[in-house]
Amino acid sequence: MKNQPIRVIHVVGARPNYMKVAPLMREMGRNPDKWQQTLVHTGQHYDYRMSQVFFEDLGMPQPDVYLGVGSGSHAEQYSRVLQSFEPVLKDRQPAWLIVVGDVNSTLACALAAAQMHIRVAHVEAGLRSFDRTMPEEINRVLTDHVSELLFTTEPSGNRNLVNEGIPEEKVRFVGNTMIDTLSTLLPRAEGKRTLADLLHSVTNGNNDDDEAGQHKPYTLVTLHRPQNVDDPSALSEILGALERVAEDVPVLFPVHPRTRKRIEENHLAVRPERVRLLEPLGYMDFLTLMRHAGLVITDSGGIQEETTYLGVPCLTVRPNTERPITIELGTNRLVQRESSAIVHAAHEALSTGSLKQLTPPPLWDGKAAERIVMHLGQASAHLSDPC
């Protein structure tokens, strides 16, 4: 009798999730007789530019289920996801729920599955900032503690999980699926010309390329965390720093909808001839800009990892990071949100220049999804199918 495929549900809710799930779906898709996949989009990011365009860039299928939970407080999002996801679990009866990262959708879906005794696999487990004021930290810790398999991206994740009492046999160091996506799409991004006119006009001024035929250095910026954008004084400090950095190099700032709203609400502004405010970008466009940047200023966790792989200097406007390997390798530096601190760190980083010959962290080799699918297959063979 032919074995039935192993039913799994993948959950995405915010766009960092898509880059982590895409390689897993692609790897399982190579063996459709073994894996039956369902993709659930919670709708935590509901703006087209923040969501749908990423599916197109990454070549992901349209979601099988769209929950449409939208925005709201943390409690509202948790509640909506729990209420709307439970019927999906009852209907699909998966052997595994696969969740990634640390957004509200990750925790809510993991809790729903755990309550129904459905096994949870957490991709990107074990990361810790040790700052419980961050909602992402709460999501990480609780998701890890209801998971059956925990897949880590760097050695610190293994240490953190063991220190919290999670059995070592549940933990697998596999590498980083987001780097799987980046390494797969980087050749396409290198040849992508969608933003050529923008790069040419913003970074070259008089429409003349430099002698090497390359774009002049520029700084790329992303900001979205509440600690930076919801506090008017903090946001004003950061914007002021960007204007000062722009005295030396062009600054390109694709603005997250949350950040743009706060800028407008608080009547803040930057001079457009210095800081170029852009609409949110798709993955390929952003990768193009990040790959050629002289410096990235961010508060995103994933971008700390991507710049490390690319060897692009990064300043993280936060007092801590859950990705310490980026600090250890010297690609990333934490900086306080005071204007003078950001400007000083930016000048130092730009004067240091490219780090592109750096060796990536262990197992950041584009094969993390292969290892995860292998471990899931082995674990499934040793457990009875609850379906």
C-alpha positions as CSV (number, residue, x, y, z in Angstrom):
1,M,0.0,0.0,0.0
2,K,1.3,3.4,-1.0
3,N,2.3,5.7,1.9
4,Q,0.1,8.7,2.4
5,P,2.0,12.1,2.0
6,I,2.9,13.9,5.2
7,R,0.5,16.9,5.6
8,V,2.2,20.1,6.6
9,I,0.9,23.7,7.0
10,H,3.2,26.6,6.5
11,V,2.3,30.0,8.0
12,V,3.3,33.4,6.8
13,G,2.0,36.7,8.2
14,A,4.6,39.4,7.6
15,R,7.0,39.8,4.8
16,P,10.2,38.5,6.6
17,N,8.3,35.2,6.8
18,Y,8.1,34.8,3.0
19,M,11.8,34.6,2.5
20,K,12.1,31.9,5.1
21,V,9.2,29.8,3.9
22,A,9.9,29.9,0.2
23,P,12.9,27.6,0.2
24,L,11.0,25.1,2.4
25,M,8.1,25.0,0.0
26,R,10.4,24.6,-2.9
27,E,12.3,21.8,-1.3
28,M,9.2,19.9,-0.3
29,G,7.8,20.5,-3.7
30,R,10.6,18.4,-5.2
31,N,8.9,15.3,-3.7
32,P,5.1,15.8,-3.9
33,D,4.5,12.2,-3.2
34,K,6.0,12.6,0.3
35,W,4.8,16.1,1.2
36,Q,1.3,17.6,1.0
37,Q,1.7,21.3,1.6
38,T,-0.8,24.0,2.6
39,L,0.2,27.7,2.7
40,V,-1.7,29.9,5.1
41,H,-1.4,33.7,5.0
42,T,-2.7,35.3,8.1
43,G,-2.9,38.8,6.6
44,Q,-0.9,40.4,9.4
45,H,0.7,42.5,6.6
46,Y,-2.2,43.4,4.4
47,D,-0.7,46.2,2.1
48,Y,-0.1,44.9,-1.4
49,R,3.4,46.4,-1.6
50,M,4.2,44.9,1.8
51,S,2.9,41.4,0.9
52,Q,1.7,40.4,-2.5
53,V,4.7,41.6,-4.4
54,F,6.9,39.4,-2.3
55,F,5.0,36.3,-3.4
56,E,5.7,37.3,-7.0
57,D,9.3,38.1,-6.4
58,L,9.9,34.8,-4.6
59,G,8.0,32.6,-7.0
60,M,5.7,31.4,-4.2
61,P,2.3,30.0,-4.9
62,Q,-0.8,31.9,-3.9
63,P,-1.9,31.1,-0.3
64,D,-4.3,28.2,0.0
65,V,-5.9,30.0,2.9
66,Y,-6.0,33.8,3.6
67,L,-7.2,34.7,7.1
68,G,-7.2,38.5,6.7
69,V,-6.6,39.4,10.3
70,G,-5.2,42.9,9.4
71,S,-3.7,45.4,11.8
72,G,-4.5,46.1,15.5
73,S,-3.0,45.7,18.9
74,H,-1.0,42.6,19.8
75,A,-4.0,41.1,21.7
76,E,-6.3,41.8,18.8
77,Q,-4.0,40.1,16.3
78,Y,-3.4,37.1,18.5
79,S,-7.2,36.7,19.1
80,R,-8.1,37.0,15.5
81,V,-5.5,34.5,14.3
82,L,-6.4,32.0,17.0
83,Q,-10.1,32.2,16.2
84,S,-9.6,32.0,12.4
85,F,-6.7,29.5,12.3
86,E,-8.3,26.8,14.6
87,P,-10.9,25.8,11.9
88,V,-8.1,25.5,9.4
89,L,-6.3,23.0,11.6
90,K,-9.4,21.0,12.2
91,D,-10.1,20.9,8.4
92,R,-6.5,20.1,7.2
93,Q,-5.4,17.9,10.1
94,P,-1.6,18.4,9.4
95,A,1.1,16.2,10.9
96,W,3.2,19.3,11.3
97,L,2.6,23.0,11.6
98,I,5.7,24.9,10.4
99,V,6.1,28.4,11.7
100,V,9.0,30.8,11.1
101,G,10.4,33.9,12.8
102,D,8.9,35.8,15.6
103,V,5.8,37.8,14.5
104,N,2.4,37.7,16.2
105,S,1.2,35.2,13.6
106,T,4.0,32.8,14.5
107,L,3.0,32.6,18.2
108,A,-0.7,32.6,17.7
109,C,-0.7,29.7,15.1
110,A,1.8,27.8,17.2
111,L,-0.5,28.1,20.3
112,A,-3.5,27.0,18.3
113,A,-1.7,23.9,17.0
114,A,-0.2,23.0,20.4
115,Q,-3.7,23.1,22.0
116,M,-4.8,20.6,19.4
117,H,-1.8,18.4,19.9
118,I,-0.5,19.1,16.5
119,R,3.3,19.0,16.3
120,V,5.0,22.4,15.8
121,A,8.3,23.0,14.0
122,H,9.8,26.4,14.6
123,V,12.3,27.7,12.0
124,E,14.7,30.3,13.3
125,A,14.3,29.1,16.9
126,G,16.5,30.1,19.8
127,L,17.3,33.7,18.9
128,R,17.2,35.9,22.0
129,S,17.7,39.7,22.6
130,F,17.0,39.1,26.3
131,D,14.8,42.2,26.1
132,R,11.3,41.3,27.2
133,T,10.0,44.8,26.3
134,M,10.1,43.6,22.7
135,P,7.0,41.8,21.6
136,E,9.1,39.7,19.2
137,E,11.1,38.4,22.2
138,I,7.9,37.1,23.9
139,N,6.8,35.5,20.6
140,R,10.2,33.8,20.2
141,V,10.3,32.3,23.7
142,L,6.8,31.1,23.9
143,T,6.9,29.6,20.4
144,D,10.0,27.7,21.2
145,H,8.5,26.2,24.3
146,V,5.5,24.8,22.5
147,S,7.5,23.4,19.6
148,E,8.5,19.8,19.0
149,L,11.4,20.6,16.6
150,L,13.5,23.7,16.8
151,F,15.6,24.7,13.9
152,T,18.4,27.2,14.7
153,T,20.3,29.6,12.5
154,E,23.4,30.2,14.6
155,P,25.1,28.5,17.5
156,S,23.8,31.0,20.1
157,G,20.3,29.7,19.4
158,N,21.3,26.2,20.5
159,R,22.9,27.5,23.7
160,N,19.9,29.7,24.5
161,L,17.4,26.8,24.1
162,V,19.5,24.4,26.3
163,N,19.8,27.1,28.9
164,E,16.0,27.4,29.0
165,G,15.6,23.7,29.6
166,I,14.6,22.6,26.2
167,P,15.8,19.0,25.5
168,E,18.8,18.9,23.1
169,E,17.2,16.2,21.1
170,K,14.5,18.6,19.9
171,V,17.1,21.1,18.6
172,R,18.7,21.1,15.2
173,F,21.4,23.6,13.9
174,V,20.5,23.8,10.2
175,G,21.5,27.3,9.0
176,N,19.4,30.1,7.7
177,T,16.6,29.7,5.1
178,M,16.5,33.4,4.5
179,I,20.0,33.1,3.2
180,D,18.8,30.2,1.0
181,T,16.5,32.7,-0.6
182,L,19.1,35.5,-0.9
183,S,21.7,33.2,-2.4
184,T,19.2,31.8,-4.9
185,L,17.9,35.2,-6.1
186,L,21.2,37.2,-5.9
187,P,22.2,36.4,-9.5
188,R,18.8,37.7,-10.7
189,A,19.2,40.8,-8.5
190,E,22.6,41.5,-9.9
191,G,21.2,41.7,-13.4
192,K,18.0,43.6,-12.4
193,R,17.7,47.0,-13.9
194,T,14.3,48.1,-12.6
195,L,15.9,50.7,-10.2
196,A,18.7,51.7,-12.6
197,D,17.3,55.1,-13.3
198,L,16.8,55.8,-9.7
199,L,20.3,54.7,-8.7
200,H,21.8,56.7,-11.6
201,S,20.0,60.0,-10.8
202,V,20.3,59.8,-7.0
203,T,23.8,58.4,-6.6
204,N,25.5,60.0,-9.5
205,G,24.2,63.5,-9.5
206,N,25.2,64.8,-12.9
207,N,24.3,61.5,-14.7
208,D,28.0,60.6,-15.0
209,D,29.2,57.2,-13.7
210,D,32.4,57.1,-11.8
211,E,35.6,55.9,-13.4
212,A,35.0,52.3,-12.5
213,G,31.6,52.4,-14.0
214,Q,30.0,51.8,-10.7
215,H,27.4,53.7,-8.7
216,K,28.8,56.0,-6.1
217,P,28.3,54.9,-2.4
218,Y,24.9,55.5,-0.8
219,T,23.3,54.6,2.5
220,L,20.1,52.5,2.5
221,V,17.7,52.8,5.4
222,T,14.9,50.8,6.9
223,L,13.0,51.6,10.1
224,H,9.8,50.1,11.5
225,R,10.2,49.1,15.2
226,P,7.8,50.9,17.6
227,Q,10.7,52.0,19.9
228,N,12.1,54.0,17.0
229,V,9.1,55.2,15.0
230,D,6.3,55.6,17.6
231,D,8.3,57.9,19.8
232,P,8.3,61.3,18.1
233,S,11.6,62.4,19.7
234,A,13.4,59.2,18.8
235,L,12.1,59.4,15.2
236,S,13.1,63.1,15.0
237,E,16.6,62.2,16.2
238,I,17.0,59.5,13.6
239,L,15.7,61.6,10.7
240,G,18.0,64.4,11.7
241,A,20.9,61.9,11.6
242,L,20.0,60.8,8.2
243,E,20.0,64.4,6.9
244,R,23.5,64.8,8.3
245,V,24.7,61.5,6.8
246,A,23.3,62.7,3.5
247,E,25.7,65.6,3.5
248,D,28.4,63.1,2.5
249,V,26.5,60.3,0.6
250,P,23.0,60.0,-0.8
251,V,20.5,58.3,1.5
252,L,17.7,56.1,0.1
253,F,14.9,55.3,2.5
254,P,12.1,52.9,1.5
255,V,9.5,53.9,4.1
256,H,7.4,51.3,5.9
257,P,3.7,52.4,6.0
258,R,3.8,52.5,9.8
259,T,6.9,54.8,9.7
260,R,5.4,57.1,7.0
261,K,2.2,57.4,9.1
262,R,4.2,58.5,12.2
263,I,6.3,60.9,10.2
264,E,3.1,62.6,8.9
265,E,1.3,62.5,12.3
266,N,4.1,64.2,14.0
267,H,4.7,66.7,11.2
268,L,8.3,65.6,10.7
269,A,10.1,65.9,7.5
270,V,13.4,65.5,5.7
271,R,14.7,67.6,2.9
272,P,14.0,65.5,-0.3
273,E,17.2,66.8,-2.0
274,R,19.1,65.0,0.8
275,V,17.1,62.0,1.9
276,R,15.2,60.2,-0.8
277,L,11.9,58.8,0.7
278,L,10.8,55.8,-1.4
279,E,7.7,53.7,-1.4
280,P,8.1,50.1,0.0
281,L,10.0,47.9,-2.4
282,G,9.6,44.3,-3.4
283,Y,12.3,41.8,-2.4
284,M,14.2,41.9,-5.7
285,D,14.4,45.7,-5.8
286,F,15.4,45.9,-2.2
287,L,18.1,43.2,-2.6
288,T,19.5,45.2,-5.6
289,L,19.8,48.3,-3.4
290,M,21.2,46.5,-0.4
291,R,23.8,44.6,-2.5
292,H,25.3,47.8,-3.8
293,A,24.9,50.0,-0.7
294,G,28.0,51.5,1.0
295,L,26.1,51.3,4.4
296,V,22.7,50.0,5.7
297,I,21.0,51.6,8.7
298,T,18.2,49.5,10.0
299,D,16.3,48.2,13.0
300,S,15.4,44.9,11.3
301,G,16.7,41.6,12.5
302,G,16.7,39.9,9.1
303,I,18.5,42.7,7.4
304,Q,21.3,42.3,9.9
305,E,21.7,38.8,8.6
306,E,21.4,39.6,4.9
307,T,24.0,42.4,5.1
308,T,26.3,40.0,7.0
309,Y,26.1,37.5,4.2
310,L,26.6,40.2,1.6
311,G,29.5,41.8,3.4
312,V,27.8,45.2,3.5
313,P,28.4,47.3,6.7
314,C,25.3,47.6,8.9
315,L,24.3,49.9,11.7
316,T,21.4,48.6,13.8
317,V,19.6,51.4,15.7
318,R,18.8,49.3,18.8
319,P,20.4,48.7,22.2
320,N,20.5,44.9,21.6
321,T,20.2,42.2,18.9
322,E,19.0,38.6,18.9
323,R,21.5,37.9,16.2
324,P,24.9,38.1,18.0
325,I,26.8,36.4,15.2
326,T,26.5,39.6,13.1
327,I,28.2,41.5,15.9
328,E,30.9,38.8,16.4
329,L,31.8,38.9,12.7
330,G,32.1,42.7,12.7
331,T,29.5,43.3,9.9
332,N,27.0,44.8,12.2
333,R,27.2,47.4,15.0
334,L,24.6,48.5,17.5
335,V,24.0,52.2,17.8
336,Q,21.9,54.3,20.1
337,R,19.1,56.4,18.5
338,E,20.7,59.7,19.3
339,S,21.6,61.7,16.2
340,S,25.2,62.3,17.0
341,A,25.8,58.6,17.7
342,I,24.3,57.5,14.4
343,V,26.2,60.1,12.4
344,H,29.5,59.2,14.1
345,A,29.0,55.5,13.5
346,A,27.9,56.1,9.9
347,H,31.0,58.1,9.1
348,E,33.2,55.3,10.6
349,A,31.4,52.6,8.7
350,L,31.6,54.5,5.4
351,S,35.3,55.2,5.8
352,T,35.9,51.5,6.5
353,G,34.3,50.5,3.2
354,S,33.4,47.1,1.8
355,L,33.5,43.9,3.8
356,K,32.5,41.7,0.8
357,Q,35.4,39.1,1.2
358,L,34.0,38.0,4.6
359,T,33.3,34.3,5.1
360,P,29.6,33.8,5.9
361,P,28.6,32.2,9.2
362,P,28.6,28.4,9.5
363,L,25.8,26.6,7.5
364,W,24.8,29.8,5.8
365,D,25.4,28.0,2.5
366,G,22.0,28.0,0.8
367,K,21.1,24.5,1.9
368,A,19.2,25.1,5.2
369,A,15.9,24.1,3.7
370,E,17.3,20.8,2.6
371,R,18.5,20.0,6.1
372,I,15.1,21.1,7.7
373,V,13.1,18.9,5.3
374,M,15.5,16.0,6.0
375,H,15.0,16.3,9.7
376,L,11.2,16.7,9.4
377,G,11.1,13.5,7.3
378,Q,13.2,11.6,9.9
379,A,11.0,12.8,12.8
380,S,7.8,11.9,10.9
381,A,9.1,8.4,10.3
382,H,9.5,7.9,14.0
383,L,6.1,9.2,15.0
384,S,2.6,7.9,14.3
385,D,0.6,10.0,12.0
386,P,-2.2,11.7,14.1
387,C,-4.3,12.0,11.0
